[in-house]
Amino acid sequence: MTKLISIVVLFLAGCSLYAQIPEKSFTVKYTTEKILLDGVLDEPVWTFAQSAGEFQQYFPSDKVPAQYQTDIRMLTDDTTLYIGMTVHTPGPNYIIPSLERDFRASGNDNISLVFDTFNDGTNAFLFGINPYGVRREVLISGGGQDVESGFTTSWDVKWKAETKIYDKYYTAEIAIPLTSLKFAEGETKWRFQSYRFDMQSNERSNWFVIPQNQSVINLAFMGDMYFEKPLGRSRTPVALIPYINAISDKDFTTDETNNKLKVGGDAKIAIGNGMNLDVTINPDFSNVEVDAIITNLTRFEVSLPERRQFFIDNNDLFGSFGSIRHSNPFFSRRIGIATDRLGNSVQNDILGGLRLSGKLNKNLRLGFLDIQTAKNEDQEVASNNNLMLALQHKVFARSNIGMFFINRQAFGDEPFATADEEYNRVLGLDYYLASADNVWSGKYYLHKSFQPGDTEGNISAGALLSYNSRYWNSFVDLAYINEDFQSDLGFIPRTDIVKTVGSVQRLFWPKNGNINNHGVEVFGISNWRTSLDYQLADYDVRGRYNFILKDFTEFGAEYSTSYVYLFEPFDPTGTEGAVELPGNQEYRFGTFTMGYQSNLANVFAFEGETSIGNFFNGQRFSIGGEATLRLQPKVRISLNVNYDKISLPDPYPSANLWLVSPRFGFTFSKSVFWTTLFQYSNQRDNLGINSRLQWRFAPLSDLFIVYNDNYAVNQFEPKYRSINLKFTYWLNI
């Protein structure tokens, strides 16, 4: 198998050499004149600035100029990049669901600017703004291939922007300090892209043309912005971010009440033009948004996104190795979580740590992380040092080769720590392919873990090849994970498997009518147990047909046929004390699913899905969806409901599983936000309430009041309650 994967990699490398992409560019003029940042482009210097040129329509067609054009002009002085924009629209009836920062682009009017400051097609900075002047900033990584893992909205940086609304257009003035960006000293060119959403005309457009089968954030599709005067040294200031957090909580299961004051903070230190050093002491993440609860009917763990600011910057350097779905050796959410003496996952305090990441030169990136967690004798959790070293070198047009070393090392001679818990080490090599036009992409990786007394085998390997064209999309994903492979800091839901995943999709693009595109896809996934002579463990084959209309409405249908061989007894309902389905037995079942999503820009928007079919040796009916009511721009109310009816024959448990999650968002201004989330899950036996009031009183400086409450629902009684008053301040020195 390894030989086959190597042949595939050589083929992928050759693919990255061939691509033809049209050129587009403009010049950023140098100025010494002062610009008043008020959103009005009335300074004479803006007429001196060069226009970047017209926009191309992306949706509903990608073959014509944008119906409503956008004019972008840029200027720079020794400290700041200035951007002036005139955005033409059908009228002033803009869709602005919220005034809260870091909005997602879909479903509202906005424009985004993307800067690839190192010209590598791998990482970029995004700055976005809507007609009301609400801002967002995003880190794009991995070439923009994956919107979920390579699009980080929790990144924060200082910049300013103002807008002005007119009858059939709005203008914006943006000032981005050069200290907020990283770039090479003496640089004369950045790669650039811009995309905008116009919800009144249902038009999406781009400055640099992108085929509609490609993502708008893909960094393969960018033009050039040339600086009239070469940029100087990146002089990012040292930033100190101290915090004070007053906490009062009560654990009703132990009847313990705590009142405490936590003090700590972070520091951000620039090293040269391309490196960042982040230092944290006694960090506190109580203001981080609560995780969404899901109904899990599988036997495997589910991953959740990282939202803690300390782990965000250059996170792709650490978290993009392997496969994020099959075998990810570094998953930063593992840090700060431990297993107690009863086998439960508990919070494990972080004492401190540092993180060095960024560019060593044009092609080479370095990542180094070292975090120390605390000891907890009551829960029998040892103190651990968590270390990772990563290197990534660019090759060909947009591809790279990476290597890493991970070490989780227990500290102290604790009586409750066993010998096999002393350390876990993982060493790996990855090759990531991204052709210049992004038609071909892929990955090859080989990882090995080391545990006390266990150094033989312990291999994780895989290969992925994807093809993306206007009419055909397909991929093949292969993975091998040895039963003894282990990464304590990773996300590896299954070991002892050989996995194959594949998909073929055919798209159709009607020239007339209300349908933008429709297509059929066949998707399959299979797993074999390597330690059992490659016995088939499970497979899932799906056939689906999907339609996307020109008003952004989507709907489709799917049929799947599944096979599962249970090696161990299992209860999919999670009912306490129930009789489990017997192991060493196979199960076959099929499911029919239908889904619908309305235009998310509607005042009342809805998306939902329902399915019916067999489930193991019984039946399952599921229905779920989310409805959103927008009273713009102050109030946004949403309700997420999922219902699963599991009917299994006696003596196995049947269940009616409910997950109900209403969310209320109020934005009193662009600096004061209040969000309240309720999450009811009878599978989790929990009703959770999280209410957070945030006042951004200065750039990147906040006052938070966070209230959490949790109740058992089967026998309604309180479980845990807390309230936090937290103050953070961002100080540049």
N, C-alpha and C positions, 0 to 999 in steps of 0.2 A: 504493500500500500504506500509506503514512503517513497518508493521509486516512482509510482504513478503520480503522486503529488508533486515530486520534483519536476517531472516532465511538464505538468500543468503550469508550474511557476515559470519555467523558461518560455513557454508560449505566452504567458501574460506579460512578461517583460518585453517581448517583441512587440506586443500590441501597443504599448505605451509610446512607441517611437513614431507612430503614424497617425496624424490628425492635422486637419487644416481648419483653422479658426480665423474669421475675418478680423481685421484690426480696426480699432476705434480709439481716439485719444483727444486730449485737450491740454492746455497749459494753465498752470496755476501761477498767476502773476504775483510778483513781490510788491508790497506796498509799505509805506511808512505812515500813511494817513490813519487817523483814528476812525473807528466805526462804532456808532452808538447802537447797541444791541436792543432794538425795539420792535423788530419784525417788519419794519418799513424800509424798503430798499431805496431810500432817497439820497444816500450819499453819492456824490459824483463818481467815486472810485468804482462803484458797481458797473457803470457803463464802460469803464476801462477793462474790467474783468472779461475773460473770454467765456462764451457760452459753451457748455459741454456738448450741445447738439441735441437732436430730437430723440424722443423715446419711441420704442417699437412695442406694438401691442403683443401681449403674452396670452391673454384670455379675453374674449372667446376665440380669437385667431392669433397665430404667431407669424403671419405672413404680410401684415399691413402695418403702417405707422399708427401710433396711438391716436385715437379720436380726440382725446383731451391731452394736450401736450404739457410737458414740464420743462422749465428752463432752469438749469443749475449753473452757477458761477462760483468760482473759488478764488480766494486770495490768501496770502500768508505774509506774516511779518516774522520777526525773530522768535516769537513766543507762541503764536496762535495760528491755527488754520480757521479761516472764516469761510462760511458757505452761505450764499444767498440763493433762494429758490422762489420761483413763481410757478404755482401749481394750478393749472386751469381745470375747471370742473363745470358740470351742468348748472350748478346753482349752489346756494348756501345751506341746503338741507343735508348736512353731514351726519353720518352715523358715528357717534362717539359714545360707546357703552359706559365708559368710566373715565374719571380723571386720575386714576391710579397709575403710577409709573410702571414701566416694564410690561406693557400690554402685548398681547399676541396680535399679529397683523390681520389675520382672517376675521371677517365680520365687522370691520370698521375702516373708516377712511384714514389713510396714513401714507407716509413715504419713508423709505429706509435707504441709508447710504452705507456701502460696504467698502472697507479699505484693507487691502492686502499689503501691509507695509513692508514685508520682506520679499514680496514678489515670488512666493513659493507655491501658491495655489493650494496651500494646506490649511493655513489659519488666517483669520481675518477679524477685524473689529467692525461691528455694526452699530450705527446710531440712527434712531428712528424718531419721528415726530408726527403728531396729528394736527389738524387745523386749530385745535384749542391750545396747542403748545405743550401737550403732554409728551414726555420723553421716554425713551427706552434705550438701553444699551445691551448688546449681546456679544458673546464670544462665539465665533464659528470655528469649529475644528474638524479634522478628518476630511478636509476638502469640501465640507458641506454635503457629504453623501447621505447622512442620516439626520433627519430633523429632530429626532428624539434625543439621540446621544451626542450630536455635534452642534447643538444650538442651545447655549447656556444663557438664559435670561437673568439668572441671579447674580451675574457679574455686575459690579458697580464701579463707576469712575466719574470724576468731576468734569462737567462741561455745562455750557449755557445755551439757551435757545429761546426765541420769542417768535410769535406768529401774529399775522394781521389778516382778518377775513374781509374780503370784498364781495361784490355781487356774484361774479362767476369765476372767481379764483381766490386763492389765499397765498400769502407770501410768508417766508420764514427766513430768519437770520440765525445762524448757528456759529458759536465760537467754541472750538475744541482746543484746549491747551495742548501744545506739542508734548508737554510733560505727562499727559495722560496716555500717550501712545509709545510704543517701542518701534524703533527703526534704526537702520545703519547710519552711522555718521557720514555726512557728505552725500547722502542719497539724493538722486535727482528724479526718481520715478517711483510711484506706487501703482499697483493694479487697483481698478475701481469698478464698482457696479452700483446701480441704484434701481430699486423697484418700488412701485406704488400700487395701492388699492383704491379704486374709485367706486364706492358702493352705489352711487346714484346712477351710474351708467353700466354697472356690473362689468367694469373693465379693469384688467390688471395689465400693467405695462412695465417695461424695463428700459434702462438706458442702453445696455449692451444686449443684443438679441439673444434669446434663449429659446430653444425648441420646447414646445409645450410638454413633451414627454420627460423633460428634465426639471429638477427642482429649481426654484428661483434663488435659492441660497447656494447652489453649487458653484464652487470657486473656479471651475473650468471656464466659466463664461464671464470674462471680465475684460475691460479695456484698460488703457493706461492714462494716468494723469502725470504730466511732467512739471517739475518745479523750475520756475525761471531762475531762482537762486537755490543752489544746493542747500539741503538742510544741515544744520549744525549738529552738535552732539545732543543726544537725548538726555535732558537734565531733569529726570523725574525726581521730585523732592522726596525726602523721607517722610512717611506718613505714620503717625501714631494714632491708634484707635482704642483708647481706654474705655472701659465700661464699669458701671456699678449696677448691681442687680439685687433688689430686696425681694426675698421669696418667702412666702408662707404656704405650707402645704400640709395635708393630712392624709394618711393612709388608713382607710377605715377597716381594712382587713387585719391590721395589727394594732389599730387604735393609737397610732403614733402621730404626733403633731410636731412640725419643725418650723422654726423661724430663723432665717439666716440671711447674711449679707455676703454676696460674692463680689470680688473685685478682680479684674484681670484686664487683658487687652491684647491687641495685635500690633505689629509693626510691619510696614512695607518699605523695603530698602532697595533702591535701584543699584545694580552693579553693571557698569558699562552701559552700552546702548541696547542690549538685548536681554539682560538677565534681571530677574526679580528675586529678592530674598524676603520671604514671609516668615515672621516669627510670632508665635502665640504662647501666652502664659495663662494658665487656668481659664481656658476659653469657656464661654457660655453660649448655648445655642437655643435658649428658651424662646426667642422671638421668631425662630424658624417656623414656617407654616407647617401645620400638622399633616401627616401623611393621610392619603385617601385610603379608606378601608375597601377591600374587595372581597367578594364571595369566592373562595377557593375550593373547587371541587376536585382538584388534582392531588396527587401524592407528593408534589414537589413545591419547593420554596419559590416565592415570587419576589423579583427585585423591585426596588423603589428608587426614585431619583435622588441624587445628592443635592441638598439645598444649602449646606453650610458654606458660608463665604470663604472660609480659610482654604477649603479644598477645591475651589472653583478655578482660579486662574491657571491656565495651561493644564487643565485636568486631563486633556486627551493624551498628554505625555505619559501619564500614569495608568489611566483607565481604558485605553483603547487596544491593549494587547489581547491576543486570543480572540474569542468570540463573546460578545456581550450576552448572547443567549445560551451558549453551550458551556463555555469554559473561559471565564474572565479571571485571570490570576490576581488582579487588583481591583477591589471594589471598595471605595473609600468609606462607605457606610459601615463596614465591618469595624472600623476604628471607633471606639467609644461604646461598643457592644460586646458583652461577654456572656459566657454560660455559667450559671451558678451551680451550687452543689446538687440542686434538684433537677438540673438539665434545662432550666428556663433561661431565656434570653433576658438579660438585665442591662441597664445602663451602667457603663464603666467610665468613670471620670477621666478626662484627659488632663494630665499635669502641665504639659507644654510640648512644644515641638517647633521645628523649622522646615521650610520648604524653599529650595532653590530651583528655579526653572526658567527656561527661556532659550535664546539663541546664543551659541558660542561663536558662530560665524554664519555665512550665508546659507550653508547647507546642513549644519550640525546643530541639533538641539539637545539640551541636557535637562534632566529632571532628577532631583534628589529630595527625598522626604524622610524625616525622622521624627516620630511621635512617641512619647512616653505616657502610658496609661497607669492609673493608680491601682494599688492593692486594696482589696476589700475582704478582710478576714471573716466577717459574718457570712458573706455569700460564698466564701472560699474561691475568690478570684485573685490570681496572682498579678503582680505588676508586670507589664510587658513593654518591650521596646519594639516598635514597628518601623521598619526601614525599607526603603525602595530606592534603587538607582536605575535610571532609564536613559538610554541614548537613542537618538533617531537621526538618520542621515538621509537627505534627499537624493534620489537617483532618477534619471530620465526626466520626463516632463513634470509629473506631479506625484511620482511614487516615492516610497522611502523604505529603508531597512532599519529595524529597531531591535534593540536588545535590552534586557532588564535583569535585575537581581532583587529578590524580595527576601527579607529575613524578619521573622517574628520570633523574638527571644524572650523567654521568661526570666525575671530577675528574682533573686532571693532564693533561699532554701526553705520553701514553705512545706509544712508537713502534709497539706492537702493536695499538693501538686505531684502528679505522677511523672515517671521518667519520660514517657512518650509525649508529654506536654512541654518539654524543655524548649524545643525550637521547631520551626517549620521554615524551610528555605525553598525557593523556586527560582530557576534560571531559565531564560527563554530567548528565542530569536524569532522575529516576525518580518515578513516581507509584505508590504501593502502596495497594491497596484491601483493607479488611477490614470487612465489615458488622458491625453490633452483635451479631447472632446467629450470625455466621460462616457463614451459608448461602452468601453470595457472597464471593469473594475474588479478587484478581487483581493484575496489575502491568503498567505501561507504562513503557518506558525508551527513551531516545535518547542514544547516546554517540558521541563523535568523538575520534580519536587524531591526534597530530601527531608526525612524525618529520623529521629533517633533509632538506630538499628535497622533502618529501612532505606536503602539507597539503590536497590535493583528495580528496574522497570520504572514505575511512577511517571509515565509519559502522557502528555496531552498534545495532540497534533491535529491539524485541520487544513483544509483548502477550500476557498470560495472563488467562484468565477461567475461574474454577472455580465449580461449583455443588455443594453438599453437603447432601443431605436424608436423611431416614431410609431412603427406598427407592431414591433415584436419586443417583448421584454422576457428575459429568462435568467435563471440562475441555478447553479448546482453548488451545494454546500456539503462538505464531507468533514466528519469529525471522529477522532478516536480518543477516548478518555479511559486510561487504565484504571482498574479498580483501586489501586493504591495511590493514585495521583491525589494530592491534597494541597490546597492553598488556603491557609487560615485567614488570609486577607482578601480572598477572592469570592466570586459568585459562581459556584459550580453545582447546579441543581442535581446532576446525575453523574455517576462514575460507572465504570465497568460497561461501557457501551461503545459500539460503532454506530454512528448516526449518519443518515443521508437525508438531505432536504433538497427538493427541486421544484421549480415552477416554470410554466410556459404561459405567456399571456399574449393574446392577439387583440390589438386596438383598432377601432374603426373611427374615422373622422368625417361625419357627414358634411357636405358642402352647404346644405340648406336645412331649415327646420330649427326646432328648439333644442335638439340634442347636440351638445358639444362633442362628446365622444362616448363610445360604449365599447365593451370588450368582454371576452371570455377568458377565463384563467383556469388552469388545472394545477393544483398544488398537492405535493405529497411529502410525507415525513415518515421515516422508519427508524427503529432502534433495535439493535441486536446485542445480547449479553455476551461479552467476550469470554468470560470465565466459564460459560456454560456451552462451549462449542458453538458459539455464535447463534444461540437460540433466539428466535424472533421474540422480542419483548412487546412491541406494539407498533402500529402504523396508523396513519390518518391520511386519507385521500379526499380532496375536496374539489368540486367543480363549481365555479361561480360565474355569474353574469352581472355586470354593473353598468349603470347609466349615469352620466353627469350632464346636467342641463346647463344652458347658457345663463340661467339665473342662479347658479351655484347649488341648485337642488340635486341631491344624489339618492339613488335607490338601487337595490339589487337583490338577488336571491342566490342561495348556495345550498348544495347538498353534499354531505360528508359521510363517508363510511369508515368506521374505526374498528380496530382490533386491539385488545389489551390482554396480555397474559399476566395475571397477578401472581407474583412469586411469594408475596406475603399477604396475610389477611388485611383488608382495608375497608374502612367505612367512609364513603364519599360525603355523607351528610355531616360528619363530625359530631354525632350524637354521643354524649357521655354515657359509657356503660353499655352501648348497643352491641348487638351481635354483628361482627364484621363479615363482609363477603369472604368466602374461603379462598385461601391462596392455592398455588399450584393448579390453577384453573384458567381457561381462556374465556374471553367474553367478546362478542361481536355486536355492534350496534350502528345504526344510521340516524342522521339528524338532518332535518330540513330547516333552513333559516332564511328570514327575510329582513331587510333593513331599509331605513329611510332617514334622510337628513334634509331639513329645510334650509333655506338661505339663512345663515347665521346672522345676517344683518337685519332681519325682520325684528319688529318690536317684540313679537312673541315668536321665538324660534324653538324648534323641536328636533330631536334626533332619537331614534329608537330602533330596537331589534327584537324579534321574537323567533323562537325555535321550538320544534317539537320532534320527538323521536324516541328511540330506545336508549337506555342508559344502563350499562352492565347487564344485569338480568331483570331489569325493570324498565320504567319509562321516565322521561323527563320533559317537562314543559317550562320554558323560560320566556320571560318578557322583561324588557328593561329599556330605559331611556332617560334623557335629560331634557327638561323644558326650561327655557330662560325667558324672563320678562325684563325688558330694558326700559327704564324711565330715565332717559339720558339727560345730562351726563352724571347725575348724582346717585342713582339707585340701580342696582342690578340684582335680581333675585333669581335663583335657579333651584330646581328640584331634580335630584337624581334618584330614581327608583329602579331596583332590580328585584325580581321575584323568580325563585326557582322552586318548582314543585317536583320533588323526587319521590317516585312511587316504586318501591322494591317489594318483592313478595316476602311474606312471613317466613322466617322470624327476623328478617333483616329490616333495619329502620327505614321508614319513609319520613319525609320532612317537607315543611313549607318554609323556605329560607327567604327572609326579607332583608334587604339593604336599602335604607331610606336616608338620603343625605340632602337636606335643604341648606342652601347657603345664601346669606344676605350680605351684600356689599354696599357700603355707603361711602361716597367720596365727597366730603364736605368742601374740599378745595384741592388744589394740586399738591398740598402738603399735609393734609389731614385725612386719614383713611380709617374706616372701621369695618371689619369683616367678622362675621359670626358663622360658624359651621356646626351643624348638628349631624351626627352619624349614628344611626341605629342599625345594629346587626344582631339578629338573634342567633346566628351561627357563632359569632364572637361573644355572645352574651354580654353585650356592651351598648350603652348609649353614651356617646361622647359629645361634649360641648366644648368648642374652642372659640373664644372671642378675643379679638386683638384690635386694639386702638393704637394707631401709629401717628405720631406728629413728627414730620421731617422739618425741624426748626432751622436747620442750616444744611448746606450740601453734604450729603452722606452722613448726617448726624441726626439721631432719632431719640425720641422718648416713646417707649412702649409700655402699654398696660395689657398683660396677657392673662386671661382667665381660662382655666381648664377644669372640667368636671366630668367624671365618669361614673356610670351607674350600671349595676347588673340588671338585666331586663327580665330574666326568667323568674327571679324573685326580686322584685324591684327594691334595690337598696344601694346606697352610695358605696363606691369603691375607692376613689382617689379624687382629691380636689386640690387645686393650687391657684395662687395668684402671684404674678410677677410685676414688679415695677422696675423697668430697666432703662438706663440712660447710657447712650453711646455718643462719642464725639470724634469726628475725623479732623485731625490737626496735622497740617503740613508744616514741616520745619526745614 
